[in-house]
Amino acid sequence: MSDTLEAIHLLELKLKDLLTRYEFLQKENEVLLQQNSDLQVLLNEKEQDLVHQRKQFDILKVAKTIEGSNEDSRNTKLKINALIREIDKCITLLNV
């Protein structure tokens, strides 16, 4: 009978230990889920910020090309002149 009581007592201790671990893991899981959610929100914000920064960078590149250095200015003028020549050709073809 004593062995049976000891076995029941041991089983009771193990169950209490399992319940304690279970509750701890549940709380830890809730904390990790919240952290994951917070990090997802932060990631989305950073991705939106990156998209915005890339747009700003593209705008700045265009502005610098127009303003540009001598070489960039020369390339821009050449492109504009090529476009004007193409437009003139189109106008000539329309007049014929």
MITINU-836416 format. One record per residue (C-alpha): residue in three letters; z, y, x; residue number from 1. Coordinates in steps of 0.05 Angstrom, whole numbers. Layout:
N
+-----+--------+--------+--------+-----+
!  aa !      Z !      Y !      X !   i !
+-----+--------+--------+--------+-----+
! Ala !      Z !      Y !      X ! NUM !
...
+-----+--------+--------+--------+-----+
***
This chain:
96
+-----+--------+--------+--------+-----+
!  aa !      Z !      Y !      X !   i !
+-----+--------+--------+--------+-----+
! Met !      0 !      0 !      0 !   1 !
! Ser !     16 !     46 !     57 !   2 !
! Asp !    -54 !     35 !     85 !   3 !
! Thr !    -84 !     53 !     19 !   4 !
! Leu !    -44 !    118 !     16 !   5 !
! Glu !    -64 !    135 !     87 !   6 !
! Ala !   -137 !    122 !     71 !   7 !
! Ile !   -133 !    166 !      9 !   8 !
! His !    -98 !    220 !     48 !   9 !
! Leu !   -150 !    216 !    104 !  10 !
! Leu !   -206 !    218 !     52 !  11 !
! Glu !   -173 !    279 !     20 !  12 !
! Leu !   -170 !    315 !     87 !  13 !
! Lys !   -242 !    299 !    101 !  14 !
! Leu !   -263 !    325 !     32 !  15 !
! Lys !   -224 !    390 !     43 !  16 !
! Asp !   -257 !    398 !    111 !  17 !
! Leu !   -326 !    385 !     80 !  18 !
! Leu !   -313 !    436 !     25 !  19 !
! Thr !   -290 !    487 !     75 !  20 !
! Arg !   -352 !    477 !    117 !  21 !
! Tyr !   -396 !    479 !     54 !  22 !
! Glu !   -366 !    546 !     32 !  23 !
! Phe !   -373 !    574 !    102 !  24 !
! Leu !   -446 !    552 !    105 !  25 !
! Gln !   -460 !    582 !     36 !  26 !
! Lys !   -432 !    649 !     58 !  27 !
! Glu !   -470 !    646 !    123 !  28 !
! Asn !   -534 !    629 !     85 !  29 !
! Glu !   -524 !    689 !     39 !  30 !
! Val !   -514 !    735 !     99 !  31 !
! Leu !   -576 !    707 !    133 !  32 !
! Leu !   -617 !    715 !     69 !  33 !
! Gln !   -595 !    787 !     64 !  34 !
! Gln !   -612 !    799 !    137 !  35 !
! Asn !   -680 !    767 !    126 !  36 !
! Ser !   -693 !    812 !     66 !  37 !
! Asp !   -672 !    874 !    105 !  38 !
! Leu !   -717 !    855 !    163 !  39 !
! Gln !   -776 !    843 !    116 !  40 !
! Val !   -766 !    913 !     87 !  41 !
! Leu !   -762 !    942 !    157 !  42 !
! Leu !   -824 !    904 !    178 !  43 !
! Asn !   -863 !    931 !    119 !  44 !
! Glu !   -841 !   1002 !    135 !  45 !
! Lys !   -862 !    993 !    208 !  46 !
! Glu !   -930 !    965 !    187 !  47 !
! Gln !   -942 !   1024 !    142 !  48 !
! Asp !   -921 !   1071 !    197 !  49 !
! Leu !   -969 !   1036 !    245 !  50 !
! Val !  -1026 !   1044 !    196 !  51 !
! His !  -1009 !   1118 !    188 !  52 !
! Gln !  -1005 !   1128 !    264 !  53 !
! Arg !  -1072 !   1093 !    274 !  54 !
! Lys !  -1104 !   1140 !    222 !  55 !
! Gln !  -1073 !   1200 !    258 !  56 !
! Phe !  -1099 !   1173 !    324 !  57 !
! Asp !  -1169 !   1166 !    296 !  58 !
! Ile !  -1167 !   1236 !    269 !  59 !
! Leu !  -1143 !   1262 !    336 !  60 !
! Lys !  -1199 !   1225 !    372 !  61 !
! Val !  -1250 !   1257 !    327 !  62 !
! Ala !  -1219 !   1326 !    337 !  63 !
! Lys !  -1217 !   1316 !    412 !  64 !
! Thr !  -1290 !   1293 !    412 !  65 !
! Ile !  -1310 !   1356 !    376 !  66 !
! Glu !  -1266 !   1400 !    419 !  67 !
! Gly !  -1274 !   1354 !    479 !  68 !
! Ser !  -1286 !   1361 !    552 !  69 !
! Asn !  -1353 !   1379 !    582 !  70 !
! Glu !  -1376 !   1307 !    583 !  71 !
! Asp !  -1353 !   1293 !    512 !  72 !
! Ser !  -1383 !   1358 !    489 !  73 !
! Arg !  -1449 !   1341 !    522 !  74 !
! Asn !  -1450 !   1272 !    488 !  75 !
! Thr !  -1432 !   1303 !    421 !  76 !
! Lys !  -1488 !   1355 !    429 !  77 !
! Leu !  -1537 !   1300 !    447 !  78 !
! Lys !  -1518 !   1260 !    385 !  79 !
! Ile !  -1525 !   1322 !    341 !  80 !
! Asn !  -1593 !   1338 !    371 !  81 !
! Ala !  -1616 !   1266 !    360 !  82 !
! Leu !  -1594 !   1270 !    287 !  83 !
! Ile !  -1630 !   1337 !    278 !  84 !
! Arg !  -1694 !   1307 !    307 !  85 !
! Glu !  -1689 !   1248 !    258 !  86 !
! Ile !  -1679 !   1297 !    200 !  87 !
! Asp !  -1739 !   1337 !    223 !  88 !
! Lys !  -1781 !   1273 !    225 !  89 !
! Cys !  -1758 !   1256 !    154 !  90 !
! Ile !  -1776 !   1326 !    129 !  91 !
! Thr !  -1845 !   1320 !    162 !  92 !
! Leu !  -1857 !   1253 !    130 !  93 !
! Leu !  -1837 !   1281 !     62 !  94 !
! Asn !  -1885 !   1340 !     69 !  95 !
! Val !  -1944 !   1295 !     84 !  96 !
+-----+--------+--------+--------+-----+
***
